[in-house]
Structures are given as structure tokens and as C-alpha cells.
Amino acid sequence: MTTALPDRIETALGAWIPRQRWFAGKGRAVLGTTLASAVPLTGSQEAEPTGFLALAHVCFADGQAETYHLPLGLRTHLPAALEPYLIARLEGIAVYDAGGDPELMHRIVALIARDHDTPGARFRSQGGRALAVPTDTERTRPLGVEQSNTSIVIDDRYLLKLFRRVVAGPNPELEALTALQKAGNRNVPQLLGSVSGRHGAEEATYGLLQHYEAHAHSGWDLALRSVLLSGGGTSGSGTDSFPEAAGQLGATVATVHRDLARQLPVALLDRPGLEKLAVQLRRRYVRACSGAPQLRRYERLVHQVFAAVATLPAPLPVQRVHGDLHLGQVLHSPRGWLVLDFEGEPAAPREERTALTSPLKDLAGMLRSFDYAAQHARRHPPVPPAPPAEDVRAWEEASRAAFLAGYTAVTGLDPEPWRPLLRAYELDKAVYEVVYESRNRPSWVDIPLTAVERMTAAAR
């Protein structure tokens, strides 16, 4: 049995990390990678596989650095099923991403169930009920979706979410889920435990354990199906009539916002605060132009939309929000909509992700997601022909109206006085999406770029 990471592991990780979907430093020159720590995953017997929870520092040519959490496995003989997770073979040992190894993922759950402490890591159960230690490796697998982190279904009963980019301090998602669970909110999966360790002088969260919603469906998948099956129309029943489901989703988001406001700090943004927000939005746009120069041609009109924020009636209520809400962050289950992934924009600094913000930012994110679903279904239908453009647009408008109406029915908020802020947040999100797609999925960049064109044209 191998009990230590092999030499040259840093070189191997330096070549492997930048190729991963969750690596946030794409497009930046990497100077080197160093292993900061490696906490062993102790097992019930001294046998392979060996597991570690490791932290690696990635240093960039601009002088900045990012820290990544790497669950690592070591085996002398790597099974064929784990070959896709191979990082490197060093000194006769296969080093691989342990997120694909059911045995090591079960070991993490067992440590959480025992409230285990080890030098460098703390495993804690939460929620007040005993955890059953999983044994069925056939029902444990990573979720096959694009994420900034790694989520593993454990024994078809738990979801283990391993954070990849790690920052020091309280984890935004752990804070939000704890608050919502305390409020008795049933529109989020139940939080069952966490894994944390050291990041410099502070504690950092490595992962969360939640109840797995086995019979839930992604909001993104439901929206695409609705566009394609209905030809972009609004007929149908159940979730096939997506505008109706969008109204229920709006009500769900409203209950989440309500309970976050009850459990976490709130504030009022005065006139200078609104002016500062307008400046922040403009600065985000300027930074985005360096990564996506095609955005520069909209400069005058973008600034015009953001300047309108400074003239809104004060004060503006602000609170903790989701921060990165879209159709991929919600599930439709037999008990209704569930909201996931409260960490905010993964690439943003922690202080930005936990800043008090208008709930309209979340609404804007979901409205942008309706546009994404509509345009993606039209441009990339699984079976031609694509739905007619006018029907797709009608689907999007109906979904937008229903979502906002569902939200208003719970909150009593009249969105009309705040339309300039909602428009500004939508434009800000579209600008962010242009940069993201330019770096990660260039074939999709026309979707947010068309939205920027449309929103700035409306400002003329």
C-alpha cells in the first residue's frame, strides 16, 4: 500500500489542473503549481486505495495565485473505470482524481458520519440525524454535468459536493444553507454535513453533504423540452407548460429570499450607495472588455443603462441572495422547485459573493437563463427543424412574465419602479456571459452577445 504522495506530483498537477473544467484561470499564463497540504483519508483497513484531500496553489505570471482543492487517489493497479480520472503515473503509482472513485467518496461520508477530526481537516455531520454509511459502489457516481465544482451522487441517497477553488473564511453556500435550514425552508436540499480544513491562518470549506433528490429534473432540461415539444408555444400541461412552472419557480425564489432576509443581515442602500452601485457596474463592464473586446462597441449605451441606476428612488433594500441564479441551479422535484448552489459566481472574490445585494440580481439571472434556453433550443435542436423564431420569443416572454408574477405574488413587490435596476442587472449578466463563453464555449458566445445588442438597442 502506498501511504505518501510520490515525488514529481507538483509537476503532474501543474499539467493537469489547467485542463480541468473547474479551473478558473483559463487564458492566464501559469508560472507554477505547489502542493500546500495533503490530508490522508483514513480507512477502516490498511488497504488500497489511498486517498488524500490536497490543496494546490497555482501561481500566475501576473503575480496572483489561486488555491484548488484536489481529492486524490493512489493505486498500484488502476481499474479501467478509473482511467478517465488518471492524473499521472509516478514511480509505478497511478495518481488520479478521487472524485470518480466510489470507495474513497464513501470514506468521506463515513468520516462525516463519525464527526471525525484529523490534523488538517474536520468532518462534521449536520441536520440532527444519523448518517447511514454507504456500501453500494454501483449507485455512486459523479454527476455528468458542467460545474465549477464536483458533485458525486452517493448510494443514490446523498450528494457530496466538493469545492474546487478554495478561499479562506466562511463558505457562502454553507452559510446560506445553514440559515435556510434554520428557517425551515423546504425549497433547498437538506444539508447533512461538511468537510473543512485550513487555508493559511483561516478555515476553509472543502465540501458539503446534502440529501440527494433522486426524482428531480433540472430546470434547464425542462425548459429546453418545453421549447422543443411545444414548438416554442405555451400550450401543454405540467412542466411541459413551462410558463406555468416558471410562475411556481418565481414563488419559490421569493420564499428563499424571504428566509435569507429573516436569518442573515439586511440593509438599505441610500443615494450614495446607488451611485456607488452604478459605478461598480460600469467597472465590471470595463474589465469585461479586456477579456471580450467585441463588447467595446456598446460602450456608450451600456454606460447609459448603468447610469440610470444612480437615479432610482432611495432607499433600496439589499440582503444576501443566491448570486448566480439560473435554470441549471434549480431542480423540479415531486415536492416542487428546489434551489441549489448558493456559492455565487465562483470566479468572484468571496467578499463580492457575500455582499448584500438587491434580490433583483437573482431575478435578472433567471431571466437571462430563459433567453439562453430559448436561443439554445432554436439554434441547436436535437432533431431539425428548429422552432420558429417568433414562437421561441413568445415562449421566453411568457416565461419571463410568469416568473416575475409568481415572485410578486409572494413578496408583494411592485417591480415597475425598479425596472431600470432589473435591466441593468440583466445587461451586467449578459456582459459576464460574453466573457465566459469567449473563454469556455466560443460557439455559444453569440447568445449573450445578441442579448447585449438587444438590450442596448432598447436604451437608444
C-alpha positions, 0 to 999 in steps of 0.5 A: 500500500502506498501511504505518501504522495510520490515525488514529481506530483507538483509537476503532474498537477501543474499539467493537469489542473489547467485542463480541468473544467473547474479551473478558473484561470483559463487564458492566464499564463501559469508560472507554477503549481505547489502542493500546500497540504495533503490530508490522508483519508483514513480507512477502516483497513490498511488497504488500497486505495489511498486517498488524500484531500490536497490543496494546490496553489497555482501561481500566475505570471501576473503575480496572483495565485489561486488555491484548488482543492484536489481529492486524490487517489493512489493505486498500484493497479488502476481499474479501467473505470478509473482511467478517465480520472488518471492524473499521472503515473509516478514511480509505478503509482497511478495518481488520479482524481478521487472524485470518480472513485466510489470507495474513497467518496464513501470514506468521506461520508463515513468520516462525516458520519463519525464527526471525525477530526484529523490534523488538517481537516474536520468532518462534521455531520449536520441536520440532527440525524444519523448518517447511514454509511454507504456500501453500494459502489454501483449507485455512486457516481459523479454527476455528468454535468458542467460545474465549477465544482464536483458533485458525486451522487452517493448510494443514490441517497446523498450528494457530496459536493466538493469545492474546487477553488478554495478561499479562506473564511466562511463558505457562502453556500454553507452559510446560506444553507445553514440559515435556510435550514434554520428557517425551515425552508423546504425549497433547498436540499437538506444539508447533512454535513461538511468537510473543512480544513485550513487555508493559511491562518483561516478555515476553509470549506472543502465540501458539503453533504446534502440529501440527494433528490433522486426524482428531480429534473433540472430546470434547464432540461425542462425548459429546453423540452418545453421549447422543443415539444411545444414548438416554442408555444405555451400550450401543454400541461405540467412542466411541459407548460413551462410558463406555468412552472416558471410562475411556481419557480418565481414563488419559490425564489421569493420564499428563499429570499424571504428566509435569507432576509429573516436569518442573515443581515439586511440593509438599505442602500441610500443615494450614495450607495446607488451611485456607488452601485452604478459605478461598480457596474460600469467597472465590471463592464470595463474589465469585461472588455479586456477579456471580450473586446467585441463588447467595446462597441456598446460602450456608450449605451451600456454606460447609459443603462448603468447610469440610470441606476444612480437615479432610482428612488432611495432607499433600496433594500439589499440582503444576501441572495443566491448570486448566480441564479439560473435554470441549471441551479434549480431542480423540479422535484415531486415536492416542487422547485428546489434551489441549489448552489448558493456559492455565487459566481465562483470566479468572484472574490468571496467578499463580492459573493457575500455582499448584500445585494438587491434580490433583483440580481437573482431575478435578472439571472433567471431571466437571462437563463430563459433567453439562453434556453430559448436561443439554445433550443432554436439554434441547436435542436436535437432533431431539425427543424428548429422552432420558429423564431417568433414562437421561441420569443413568445415562449421566453416572454411568457416565461419571463412574465410568469416568473416575475408574477409568481415572485410578486405574488409572494413578496408583494413587490411592485417591480415597475419602479425598479425596472431600470435596476432589473435591466441593468442587472440583466445587461451586467449578466449578459456582459459576464456571459460574453466573457465566459463563453469567449473563454469556455464555449466560443460557439455559444458566445453569440447568445449573450452577445445578441442579448447585449445588442438587444438590450442596448438597442432598447436604451437608444 
